[in-house]
């Protein structure tokens, strides 16, 4: 349908690029512009792809029609990606553009694209246009290429600082309301996961796989991770589902993670069943994941004394696993003796421009002192503290439990000393290290 395409984008210099939108012009077999693909990026490394079918806009006054250019197009589409700290995810875009390659992809500009954002009124107008004729890099001499790079290499980096200066002016001088960022939608591409989230994703994937393989119900689960390009989606069948697949009696469930933040938030929860965690994180209040069927989640992950293999284990924890238990008890002690009245208050709520929730910081872990009953209180932690060599129960290695415990403590410190931001906690740790090093140097070299 579209055998020809042409890309308008900002080049990357020295590994850096400031590129809020890349535009793909899609042409018909007769080389007429018929559609566009917009790759929109925000400063949080999230991306959304818009596919737009264009309509003729010969009489549209929002387009500054270049002389000699008659191929003008426009269309409207809803906003789906959070782009600015001063604007929510609501509103509608209208794009008006001329075909820079007309006629028949043989032209050479000028580029003239206007994008307007509006809700009840026009809020923002952005324009991409060219001020001179196009340049073919293949025809440039060496010194001409050097001059060209010298003129443009600094633009992307300068844009980074200019954006923050203007944000400072808008917030402190113009008193523009700061809009808290919502989580990405199902159709958007999330940011890349960090080291901690990649580790926790592996734990979560194995745990879900472990539970499905041991459920007595015919269930097919499609799990889609977020922010990790190295691993893809996975479809897991319960043993009974493999026997009845041809009869169409299988319960199907899709677990789509919307943001890698979900994995780090697993560290906050004290819920006794994984279903409560998943259901809580799929609500509008948080919405770090999306579920196709909540009833199937409740059925699949509900704690059942008859078919839950964790509740049948009476093996006492090893010395190292007792250390993990003690660490959880210590973190629980630091937070005080009060019991939360609502399960949903045990993880900090995500306050965004699309919710009216207020964040809480009840970071509590409840682990029984008796090792033989640990699995009945927290199945996820029981999975973590079960020795890996026990094939009938699954489990994790000592290294994985050590890493999990260190991340648990790290997240606790971030919650209570850095407003929940691990990046801010790293900065605080760096400042403390610098102060200690400075004090040590001053002491040894007076």
RONU-334690 format. One record per residue (C-alpha): x, y, z. Coordinates in nm, 4 decimals, padded with zeros to 6 digits. Example, Ala and Ser with C-alpha at 12.3 -4.5 7.8 and 13.67 -1.06 7.14 Angstrom:
REM RONU-334690
c1:01.2300; c2:-00.4500; c3:00.7800 .
c1:01.3670; c2:-00.1060; c3:00.7140 .
***
This chain:
REM RONU-334690
c1:00.0000; c2:00.0000; c3:00.0000 .
c1:00.2901; c2:00.2368; c3:00.0809 .
c1:00.5960; c2:00.1184; c3:-00.1128 .
c1:00.7883; c2:00.4442; c3:-00.0628 .
c1:00.8847; c2:00.6255; c3:00.2566 .
c1:01.0921; c2:00.9301; c3:00.3490 .
c1:01.2159; c2:01.0200; c3:00.6970 .
c1:01.2429; c2:01.3667; c3:00.8526 .
c1:01.4403; c2:01.3527; c3:01.1777 .
c1:01.7193; c2:01.5153; c3:01.3769 .
c1:02.0663; c2:01.3662; c3:01.3406 .
c1:02.2594; c2:01.2261; c3:01.6346 .
c1:02.5902; c2:01.4006; c3:01.7108 .
c1:02.8478; c2:01.2532; c3:01.9497 .
c1:02.5897; c2:01.0042; c3:02.0752 .
c1:02.3336; c2:01.2701; c3:02.1664 .
c1:02.0185; c2:01.3877; c3:01.9886 .
c1:01.7282; c2:01.6134; c3:02.0798 .
c1:01.4534; c2:01.4628; c3:01.8713 .
c1:01.0975; c2:01.5042; c3:02.0055 .
c1:00.9402; c2:01.3781; c3:01.6825 .
c1:01.0495; c2:01.1869; c3:01.3731 .
c1:00.8195; c2:01.1993; c3:01.0732 .
c1:00.7880; c2:00.9269; c3:00.8113 .
c1:00.6132; c2:01.0294; c3:00.4891 .
c1:00.4439; c2:00.7295; c3:00.3273 .
c1:00.3805; c2:00.7386; c3:-00.0462 .
c1:00.1463; c2:00.5434; c3:-00.2712 .
c1:00.2678; c2:00.3453; c3:-00.5767 .
c1:00.2071; c2:00.6614; c3:-00.7816 .
c1:00.4413; c2:00.8497; c3:-00.5411 .
c1:00.1710; c2:01.0631; c3:-00.3830 .
c1:00.1768; c2:01.1383; c3:-00.0090 .
c1:-00.1013; c2:00.9371; c3:00.1550 .
c1:-00.0038; c2:00.8776; c3:00.5187 .
c1:00.2430; c2:00.9640; c3:00.7934 .
c1:00.4025; c2:00.7860; c3:01.0864 .
c1:00.4993; c2:01.0074; c3:01.3796 .
c1:00.7520; c2:00.8706; c3:01.6310 .
c1:00.7005; c2:01.0993; c3:01.9304 .
c1:00.9516; c2:01.0885; c3:02.2175 .
c1:00.9499; c2:01.2550; c3:02.5585 .
c1:01.2351; c2:01.3330; c3:02.7961 .
c1:01.1543; c2:01.0209; c3:03.0028 .
c1:01.2684; c2:00.7955; c3:02.7134 .
c1:00.9123; c2:00.6907; c3:02.6371 .
c1:00.7772; c2:00.6733; c3:02.2828 .
c1:00.4439; c2:00.6613; c3:02.1048 .
c1:00.3821; c2:00.5769; c3:01.7388 .
c1:00.0995; c2:00.7518; c3:01.5539 .
c1:-00.0189; c2:00.6249; c3:01.2143 .
c1:-00.2088; c2:00.8965; c3:01.0288 .
c1:-00.4008; c2:00.8836; c3:00.7027 .
c1:-00.3902; c2:01.2283; c3:00.5449 .
c1:-00.6608; c2:01.4347; c3:00.3806 .
c1:-00.6268; c2:01.7203; c3:00.1348 .
c1:-00.6078; c2:02.0634; c3:00.2997 .
c1:-00.5954; c2:02.3017; c3:00.0088 .
c1:-00.8025; c2:02.5693; c3:00.1851 .
c1:-00.6569; c2:02.5298; c3:00.5342 .
c1:-00.5478; c2:02.8708; c3:00.6615 .
c1:-00.3230; c2:02.7176; c3:00.9311 .
c1:-00.0737; c2:02.6246; c3:00.6598 .
c1:00.1618; c2:02.8803; c3:00.5205 .
c1:00.1460; c2:02.7553; c3:00.1637 .
c1:00.4882; c2:02.7895; c3:-00.0010 .
c1:00.4946; c2:02.9376; c3:-00.3437 .
c1:00.4619; c2:02.6696; c3:-00.6070 .
c1:00.3562; c2:02.4031; c3:-00.3557 .
c1:-00.0028; c2:02.2846; c3:-00.3928 .
c1:00.0172; c2:01.9442; c3:-00.2198 .
c1:-00.1139; c2:02.0274; c3:00.1306 .
c1:-00.2537; c2:01.7760; c3:00.3787 .
c1:-00.3997; c2:01.7678; c3:00.7295 .
c1:-00.5547; c2:01.5339; c3:00.9868 .
c1:-00.6405; c2:01.5235; c3:01.3578 .
c1:-00.5593; c2:01.2619; c3:01.6218 .
c1:-00.5831; c2:01.2332; c3:02.0044 .
c1:-00.2839; c2:01.2958; c3:02.2288 .
c1:-00.1595; c2:00.9748; c3:02.3910 .
c1:00.1873; c2:01.0523; c3:02.5319 .
c1:00.2872; c2:01.2789; c3:02.8192 .
c1:00.5346; c2:01.5318; c3:02.6805 .
c1:00.5563; c2:01.8336; c3:02.9094 .
c1:00.5486; c2:01.8907; c3:03.2843 .
c1:00.3058; c2:02.1746; c3:03.2135 .
c1:00.0469; c2:01.9785; c3:03.0177 .
c1:-00.1522; c2:01.6586; c3:03.0761 .
c1:-00.2121; c2:01.3715; c3:02.8362 .
c1:-00.5501; c2:01.5058; c3:02.7236 .
c1:-00.6196; c2:01.7011; c3:02.4067 .
c1:-00.6174; c2:01.6647; c3:02.0293 .
c1:-00.3442; c2:01.7274; c3:01.7751 .
c1:-00.3963; c2:01.8701; c3:01.4306 .
c1:-00.1136; c2:01.8298; c3:01.1837 .
c1:-00.0965; c2:02.0379; c3:00.8665 .
c1:00.1810; c2:01.9709; c3:00.6178 .
c1:00.2977; c2:02.0180; c3:00.2643 .
c1:00.4709; c2:01.7488; c3:00.0637 .
c1:00.8334; c2:01.8590; c3:00.0453 .
c1:00.9059; c2:01.5984; c3:-00.2230 .
c1:00.6247; c2:01.6811; c3:-00.4628 .
c1:00.5781; c2:01.6250; c3:-00.7420 .
c1:00.6282; c2:01.2457; c3:-00.7496 .
c1:00.9080; c2:01.2475; c3:-00.4864 .
c1:01.1311; c2:01.4527; c3:-00.7143 .
c1:01.1159; c2:01.7845; c3:-00.5247 .
c1:01.3674; c2:01.9312; c3:-00.2841 .
c1:01.1686; c2:02.1145; c3:-00.0173 .
c1:01.0853; c2:02.3360; c3:00.1438 .
c1:00.9718; c2:02.1488; c3:00.4581 .
c1:00.6596; c2:02.2988; c3:00.6174 .
c1:00.4838; c2:02.1017; c3:00.8957 .
c1:00.2650; c2:02.2553; c3:01.1666 .
c1:00.1318; c2:02.0637; c3:01.4707 .
c1:-00.1270; c2:02.2306; c3:01.6960 .
c1:-00.2446; c2:02.0925; c3:02.0326 .
c1:-00.5892; c2:02.1930; c3:02.1551 .
c1:-00.8568; c2:02.0926; c3:02.4037 .
c1:-01.1166; c2:02.3650; c3:02.4549 .
c1:-00.8753; c2:02.6057; c3:02.2869 .
c1:-00.5405; c2:02.5922; c3:02.1108 .
c1:-00.2724; c2:02.5433; c3:02.3769 .
c1:00.0444; c2:02.4879; c3:02.1788 .
c1:00.1617; c2:02.5283; c3:01.8200 .
c1:00.4856; c2:02.3733; c3:01.6957 .
c1:00.6329; c2:02.4142; c3:01.3522 .
c1:00.8994; c2:02.2281; c3:01.1573 .
c1:01.0162; c2:02.4229; c3:00.8558 .
c1:01.3238; c2:02.4746; c3:00.6410 .
c1:01.4761; c2:02.8169; c3:00.5762 .
c1:01.7002; c2:02.7237; c3:00.2846 .
c1:01.7420; c2:02.4632; c3:00.0151 .
c1:01.8322; c2:02.1049; c3:00.0998 .
c1:02.1902; c2:01.9772; c3:00.1067 .
c1:02.3092; c2:01.6430; c3:-00.0260 .
c1:02.5892; c2:01.5248; c3:00.2104 .
c1:02.7285; c2:01.2994; c3:-00.0608 .
c1:02.8079; c2:01.5987; c3:-00.2787 .
c1:02.9942; c2:01.7973; c3:-00.0098 .
c1:03.3710; c2:01.8299; c3:00.0033 .
c1:03.5623; c2:01.7424; c3:00.3218 .
c1:03.5933; c2:02.1022; c3:00.4397 .
c1:03.2237; c2:02.1629; c3:00.3660 .
c1:03.1282; c2:01.8627; c3:00.5773 .
c1:03.3522; c2:01.9931; c3:00.8584 .
c1:03.1837; c2:02.3339; c3:00.8484 .
c1:02.8392; c2:02.1739; c3:00.8427 .
c1:02.9129; c2:01.9587; c3:01.1491 .
c1:03.0646; c2:02.2534; c3:01.3362 .
c1:02.7448; c2:02.4495; c3:01.2802 .
c1:02.5088; c2:02.1798; c3:01.4046 .
c1:02.6965; c2:01.9573; c3:01.6489 .
c1:02.6124; c2:02.1772; c3:01.9479 .
c1:02.2394; c2:02.2164; c3:01.8763 .
c1:02.1162; c2:01.8982; c3:02.0447 .
c1:02.3146; c2:01.9515; c3:02.3637 .
c1:02.2185; c2:02.3197; c3:02.3803 .
c1:01.8518; c2:02.2280; c3:02.3422 .
c1:01.8764; c2:02.0115; c3:02.6541 .
c1:01.9840; c2:02.3066; c3:02.8694 .
c1:01.7593; c2:02.5603; c3:02.6961 .
c1:01.4566; c2:02.3399; c3:02.7667 .
c1:01.5329; c2:02.3320; c3:03.1375 .
c1:01.5932; c2:02.7050; c3:03.1538 .
c1:01.2554; c2:02.7714; c3:02.9932 .
c1:01.0877; c2:02.5222; c3:03.2300 .
c1:01.2395; c2:02.7114; c3:03.5250 .
c1:01.1030; c2:03.0391; c3:03.3901 .
c1:00.7547; c2:02.8973; c3:03.3305 .
c1:00.7303; c2:02.7417; c3:03.6753 .
c1:00.8875; c2:03.0077; c3:03.8983 .
c1:00.8181; c2:03.3278; c3:03.7073 .
c1:00.5012; c2:03.2521; c3:03.5126 .
c1:00.3517; c2:03.0304; c3:03.7881 .
c1:00.2407; c2:02.7618; c3:03.5409 .
c1:00.0971; c2:02.4549; c3:03.7155 .
c1:00.3269; c2:02.1529; c3:03.7316 .
c1:00.1502; c2:01.8451; c3:03.5918 .
c1:00.2659; c2:01.5150; c3:03.7447 .
c1:00.3526; c2:01.2496; c3:03.4894 .
c1:00.1112; c2:00.9553; c3:03.4363 .
c1:00.2281; c2:00.6060; c3:03.3485 .
c1:00.2473; c2:00.5172; c3:02.9760 .
c1:-00.0591; c2:00.3683; c3:02.8076 .
c1:-00.0871; c2:00.0228; c3:02.6486 .
c1:-00.0066; c2:00.1631; c3:02.3056 .
c1:00.3069; c2:00.3525; c3:02.4143 .
c1:00.6620; c2:00.2231; c3:02.4454 .
c1:00.8022; c2:00.2594; c3:02.8002 .
c1:01.1519; c2:00.3591; c3:02.9037 .
c1:01.4313; c2:00.1052; c3:02.9365 .
c1:01.4465; c2:-00.0843; c3:03.2637 .
c1:01.7365; c2:-00.0268; c3:03.5013 .
c1:01.9550; c2:-00.2962; c3:03.6569 .
c1:01.7306; c2:-00.3498; c3:03.9582 .
c1:01.4157; c2:-00.3733; c3:03.7481 .
c1:01.5766; c2:-00.6222; c3:03.5101 .
c1:01.6658; c2:-00.8461; c3:03.8037 .
c1:01.3174; c2:-00.8227; c3:03.9560 .
c1:01.1572; c2:-00.8925; c3:03.6178 .
c1:01.3413; c2:-01.2237; c3:03.6071 .
c1:01.2144; c2:-01.3099; c3:03.9546 .
c1:00.8586; c2:-01.2102; c3:03.8667 .
c1:00.8610; c2:-01.4030; c3:03.5370 .
c1:00.9865; c2:-01.7205; c3:03.7029 .
c1:00.7358; c2:-01.6892; c3:03.9856 .
c1:00.4404; c2:-01.6465; c3:03.7487 .
c1:00.5682; c2:-01.9413; c3:03.5434 .
c1:00.6086; c2:-02.1440; c3:03.8625 .
c1:00.2520; c2:-02.0795; c3:03.9788 .
c1:00.0926; c2:-02.1481; c3:03.6401 .
c1:00.2742; c2:-02.4798; c3:03.6046 .
c1:00.1292; c2:-02.5905; c3:03.9385 .
c1:-00.2280; c2:-02.4708; c3:03.9103 .
c1:-00.4994; c2:-02.7309; c3:03.8649 .
c1:-00.7103; c2:-02.5080; c3:03.6394 .
c1:-00.6794; c2:-02.4943; c3:03.2582 .
c1:-00.5173; c2:-02.1530; c3:03.2129 .
c1:-00.3239; c2:-01.9879; c3:02.9305 .
c1:-00.1261; c2:-01.6796; c3:03.0342 .
c1:00.0361; c2:-01.4374; c3:02.7921 .
c1:00.2971; c2:-01.2288; c3:02.9730 .
c1:00.4414; c2:-00.9158; c3:02.8097 .
c1:00.7314; c2:-00.7447; c3:02.9923 .
c1:00.8150; c2:-00.3754; c3:02.9676 .
c1:01.1398; c2:-00.1912; c3:02.9123 .
c1:01.3585; c2:-00.4962; c3:02.8428 .
c1:01.4412; c2:-00.5507; c3:02.4777 .
c1:01.6441; c2:-00.8653; c3:02.5414 .
c1:01.3397; c2:-01.0683; c3:02.6498 .
c1:01.0071; c2:-01.0927; c3:02.4734 .
c1:00.6574; c2:-01.2048; c3:02.5526 .
c1:00.5943; c2:-01.5524; c3:02.6851 .
c1:00.2905; c2:-01.7780; c3:02.6652 .
c1:00.2574; c2:-02.0316; c3:02.9470 .
c1:00.0041; c2:-02.3148; c3:02.9751 .
c1:-00.0958; c2:-02.4965; c3:03.2884 .
c1:-00.0663; c2:-02.8781; c3:03.2639 .
c1:-00.4448; c2:-02.9223; c3:03.2434 .
c1:-00.4672; c2:-02.6570; c3:02.9688 .
c1:-00.2446; c2:-02.8674; c3:02.7435 .
c1:-00.4944; c2:-03.1515; c3:02.7713 .
c1:-00.8093; c2:-02.9537; c3:02.6908 .
c1:-00.6718; c2:-02.6993; c3:02.4421 .
c1:-00.8535; c2:-02.8561; c3:02.1495 .
c1:-01.1897; c2:-02.8267; c3:02.3307 .
c1:-01.1667; c2:-02.4486; c3:02.3879 .
c1:-01.2231; c2:-02.4640; c3:02.7648 .
c1:-00.9118; c2:-02.2695; c3:02.8646 .
c1:-00.9198; c2:-01.9500; c3:03.0672 .
c1:-00.6980; c2:-01.6960; c3:02.8937 .
c1:-00.5202; c2:-01.4073; c3:03.0645 .
c1:-00.2919; c2:-01.1354; c3:02.9334 .
c1:-00.0559; c2:-00.9616; c3:03.1770 .
c1:00.0888; c2:-00.6586; c3:02.9999 .
c1:00.3401; c2:-00.4599; c3:03.2041 .
c1:00.3105; c2:-00.0914; c3:03.1087 .
c1:00.6236; c2:00.0390; c3:03.2781 .
c1:00.9355; c2:-00.1092; c3:03.4420 .
c1:00.8290; c2:00.0773; c3:03.7559 .
c1:00.6012; c2:-00.2186; c3:03.8275 .
c1:00.8971; c2:-00.4443; c3:03.9047 .
c1:01.0512; c2:-00.2104; c3:04.1611 .
c1:00.7102; c2:-00.1572; c3:04.3259 .
c1:00.6936; c2:-00.5302; c3:04.3982 .
c1:00.9366; c2:-00.4602; c3:04.6804 .
c1:00.6774; c2:-00.2514; c3:04.8640 .
c1:00.3961; c2:-00.5009; c3:04.9028 .
c1:00.2965; c2:-00.7105; c3:05.2043 .
c1:00.0048; c2:-00.8830; c3:05.0314 .
c1:-00.0382; c2:-01.2508; c3:05.1027 .
c1:-00.1283; c2:-01.3350; c3:04.7423 .
c1:00.0159; c2:-01.2166; c3:04.4144 .
c1:-00.3346; c2:-01.1536; c3:04.2813 .
c1:-00.3783; c2:-00.8619; c3:04.5225 .
c1:-00.0553; c2:-00.7029; c3:04.4006 .
c1:-00.1445; c2:-00.7405; c3:04.0337 .
c1:-00.5013; c2:-00.6219; c3:04.0788 .
c1:-00.3885; c2:-00.3193; c3:04.2804 .
c1:-00.1299; c2:-00.2208; c3:04.0205 .
c1:-00.3846; c2:-00.2531; c3:03.7378 .
c1:-00.6234; c2:00.0010; c3:03.8895 .
c1:-00.6455; c2:00.3613; c3:03.7688 .
c1:-00.4865; c2:00.4664; c3:04.0976 .
c1:-00.1527; c2:00.3131; c3:03.9933 .
c1:-00.1916; c2:00.1355; c3:03.6561 .
c1:00.1586; c2:00.0044; c3:03.6058 .
c1:00.0143; c2:-00.3007; c3:03.4282 .
c1:-00.2886; c2:-00.3983; c3:03.2242 .
c1:-00.4986; c2:-00.7135; c3:03.2637 .
c1:-00.7327; c2:-00.8703; c3:03.0129 .
c1:-00.9490; c2:-01.0418; c3:03.2757 .
c1:-00.9443; c2:-00.9654; c3:03.6474 .
c1:-01.1614; c2:-01.2664; c3:03.7357 .
c1:-00.9011; c2:-01.5022; c3:03.5929 .
c1:-00.6305; c2:-01.3338; c3:03.8008 .
c1:-00.8259; c2:-01.3881; c3:04.1209 .
c1:-00.8847; c2:-01.7523; c3:04.0342 .
c1:-00.5293; c2:-01.8233; c3:03.9255 .
c1:-00.3285; c2:-01.6579; c3:04.2031 .
c1:-00.5649; c2:-01.6934; c3:04.4971 .
c1:-00.4124; c2:-01.8769; c3:04.7919 .
c1:-00.5558; c2:-02.2253; c3:04.8050 .
c1:-00.4468; c2:-02.4569; c3:05.0849 .
c1:-00.5216; c2:-02.7626; c3:04.8734 .
c1:-00.3245; c2:-02.6922; c3:04.5550 .
c1:-00.0726; c2:-02.4345; c3:04.6732 .
c1:00.2611; c2:-02.6198; c3:04.6962 .
c1:00.4087; c2:-02.3517; c3:04.9227 .
c1:00.1693; c2:-02.4347; c3:05.2041 .
c1:00.2924; c2:-02.7929; c3:05.2089 .
c1:00.6550; c2:-02.7123; c3:05.2851 .
c1:00.7758; c2:-02.7594; c3:05.6417 .
c1:01.1500; c2:-02.7359; c3:05.5805 .
c1:01.3147; c2:-02.4801; c3:05.8061 .
c1:01.5098; c2:-02.1968; c3:05.6539 .
c1:01.8860; c2:-02.2080; c3:05.6261 .
c1:02.1129; c2:-01.9639; c3:05.8069 .
c1:02.1316; c2:-01.7370; c3:05.5033 .
c1:01.7539; c2:-01.7433; c3:05.4533 .
c1:01.7100; c2:-01.6602; c3:05.8221 .
c1:01.9222; c2:-01.3508; c3:05.7526 .
c1:01.6718; c2:-01.2500; c3:05.4829 .
c1:01.3877; c2:-01.3033; c3:05.7304 .
c1:01.5662; c2:-01.0946; c3:05.9944 .
c1:01.6274; c2:-00.8147; c3:05.7450 .
c1:01.2565; c2:-00.8015; c3:05.6640 .
c1:01.1687; c2:-00.7972; c3:06.0334 .
c1:01.4131; c2:-00.5122; c3:06.0890 .
c1:01.2632; c2:-00.3046; c3:05.8063 .
c1:00.9184; c2:-00.3702; c3:05.9483 .
c1:01.0348; c2:-00.2575; c3:06.2933 .
c1:01.1758; c2:00.0688; c3:06.1559 .
c1:00.8378; c2:00.1644; c3:06.0164 .
c1:00.6581; c2:00.1362; c3:06.3490 .
c1:00.4118; c2:-00.1056; c3:06.5077 .
c1:00.0873; c2:00.0232; c3:06.3562 .
c1:-00.1011; c2:-00.2027; c3:06.1214 .
c1:-00.2387; c2:-00.0518; c3:05.8002 .
c1:-00.6157; c2:-00.0724; c3:05.7708 .
c1:-00.6255; c2:-00.0977; c3:05.3931 .
c1:-00.4138; c2:-00.3322; c3:05.1835 .
c1:-00.3956; c2:-00.0727; c3:04.9088 .
c1:-00.2168; c2:00.1683; c3:05.1437 .
c1:00.0882; c2:-00.0514; c3:05.1847 .
c1:00.2614; c2:00.0676; c3:04.8666 .
c1:00.3067; c2:00.4351; c3:04.7802 .
c1:00.0268; c2:00.5438; c3:04.5524 .
c1:00.1225; c2:00.7009; c3:04.2243 .
c1:-00.0077; c2:01.0565; c3:04.2193 .
c1:-00.0462; c2:01.1792; c3:03.8601 .
c1:-00.2407; c2:01.4367; c3:03.6648 .
c1:-00.5026; c2:01.1712; c3:03.5898 .
c1:-00.5740; c2:01.0592; c3:03.9477 .
c1:-00.6735; c2:01.2315; c3:04.2697 .
c1:-00.4792; c2:00.9989; c3:04.4975 .
c1:-00.2296; c2:01.1072; c3:04.7593 .
c1:00.0944; c2:00.9146; c3:04.8110 .
c1:00.1398; c2:00.7114; c3:05.1252 .
c1:00.4610; c2:00.5555; c3:05.2507 .
c1:00.3580; c2:00.2490; c3:05.4487 .
c1:00.6540; c2:00.0286; c3:05.3676 .
c1:00.5794; c2:-00.2803; c3:05.5761 .
c1:00.6765; c2:-00.6456; c3:05.5463 .
c1:00.5120; c2:-00.9112; c3:05.7625 .
c1:00.7081; c2:-01.2334; c3:05.7895 .
c1:00.6208; c2:-01.4923; c3:06.0609 .
c1:00.9012; c2:-01.5893; c3:06.2950 .
c1:00.8283; c2:-01.9577; c3:06.2362 .
c1:01.0049; c2:-02.0678; c3:05.9190 .
c1:00.7551; c2:-02.3461; c3:05.8512 .
c1:00.4683; c2:-02.0967; c3:05.8090 .
c1:00.6501; c2:-01.8408; c3:05.5984 .
c1:00.4922; c2:-01.9652; c3:05.2749 .
c1:00.1400; c2:-01.9206; c3:05.4095 .
c1:00.2010; c2:-01.5495; c3:05.4743 .
c1:00.3845; c2:-01.4331; c3:05.1629 .
c1:00.3949; c2:-01.6718; c3:04.8662 .
c1:00.6304; c2:-01.4453; c3:04.6705 .
c1:00.8802; c2:-01.4315; c3:04.9548 .
c1:00.8332; c2:-01.8028; c3:05.0105 .
c1:00.9346; c2:-01.8534; c3:04.6498 .
c1:01.2406; c2:-01.6357; c3:04.7080 .
c1:01.3468; c2:-01.8130; c3:05.0264 .
c1:01.2931; c2:-02.1670; c3:04.8965 .
c1:01.6253; c2:-02.3383; c3:04.8101 .
c1:01.6703; c2:-02.3668; c3:04.4362 .
c1:01.7688; c2:-02.7342; c3:04.4491 .
c1:01.4153; c2:-02.8274; c3:04.5566 .
c1:01.2731; c2:-02.8896; c3:04.2114 .
c1:00.9199; c2:-02.9517; c3:04.3365 .
c1:00.9074; c2:-02.6015; c3:04.4858 .
c1:01.1319; c2:-02.3996; c3:04.2526 .
c1:01.3051; c2:-02.1140; c3:04.4297 .
c1:01.6071; c2:-01.8880; c3:04.4045 .
c1:01.9782; c2:-01.9202; c3:04.4618 .
c1:02.1583; c2:-01.7613; c3:04.7557 .
c1:02.3052; c2:-01.4958; c3:04.5288 .
c1:01.9575; c2:-01.4010; c3:04.4080 .
c1:01.8273; c2:-01.3803; c3:04.7642 .
c1:02.1250; c2:-01.1658; c3:04.8620 .
c1:02.0660; c2:-00.9298; c3:04.5682 .
c1:01.6934; c2:-00.9174; c3:04.6410 .
c1:01.7592; c2:-00.8275; c3:05.0059 .
c1:02.0038; c2:-00.5519; c3:04.9088 .
c1:01.7510; c2:-00.4043; c3:04.6650 .
c1:01.4876; c2:-00.4250; c3:04.9368 .
c1:01.7013; c2:-00.2202; c3:05.1739 .
c1:01.7971; c2:00.0198; c3:04.8959 .
c1:01.4321; c2:00.0821; c3:04.8101 .
c1:01.3498; c2:00.1334; c3:05.1774 .
c1:01.6210; c2:00.3975; c3:05.2109 .
c1:01.5013; c2:00.5678; c3:04.8937 .
c1:01.1457; c2:00.5810; c3:05.0274 .
c1:01.2422; c2:00.7367; c3:05.3603 .
c1:01.5377; c2:00.9558; c3:05.2667 .
c1:01.4924; c2:01.0469; c3:04.8993 .
c1:01.1198; c2:01.0741; c3:04.8377 .
c1:01.1125; c2:00.7302; c3:04.6728 .
c1:01.3649; c2:00.8285; c3:04.4045 .
c1:01.6557; c2:00.5872; c3:04.3663 .
c1:01.8352; c2:00.8425; c3:04.1480 .
c1:01.8207; c2:01.0986; c3:04.4275 .
c1:01.9397; c2:00.8354; c3:04.6753 .
c1:02.2427; c2:00.7651; c3:04.4552 .
c1:02.3206; c2:01.1365; c3:04.4540 .
c1:02.2898; c2:01.1465; c3:04.8326 .
c1:02.5214; c2:00.8463; c3:04.8674 .
c1:02.7693; c2:01.0156; c3:04.6327 .
c1:02.7636; c2:01.3331; c3:04.8449 .
c1:02.8186; c2:01.1313; c3:05.1634 .
c1:03.1116; c2:00.9448; c3:05.0040 .
c1:03.2644; c2:01.2722; c3:04.8890 .
c1:03.2322; c2:01.4246; c3:05.2370 .
c1:03.3870; c2:01.1180; c3:05.3993 .
c1:03.6712; c2:01.1174; c3:05.1482 .
c1:03.7300; c2:01.4885; c3:05.2033 .
c1:03.7344; c2:01.4392; c3:05.5798 .
c1:03.9782; c2:01.1483; c3:05.5449 .
c1:04.2117; c2:01.3500; c3:05.3228 .
c1:04.2033; c2:01.6477; c3:05.5607 .
c1:04.2766; c2:01.4187; c3:05.8549 .
c1:04.5748; c2:01.2477; c3:05.6893 .
c1:04.7146; c2:01.5614; c3:05.5239 .
c1:04.6639; c2:01.8500; c3:05.7696 .
***
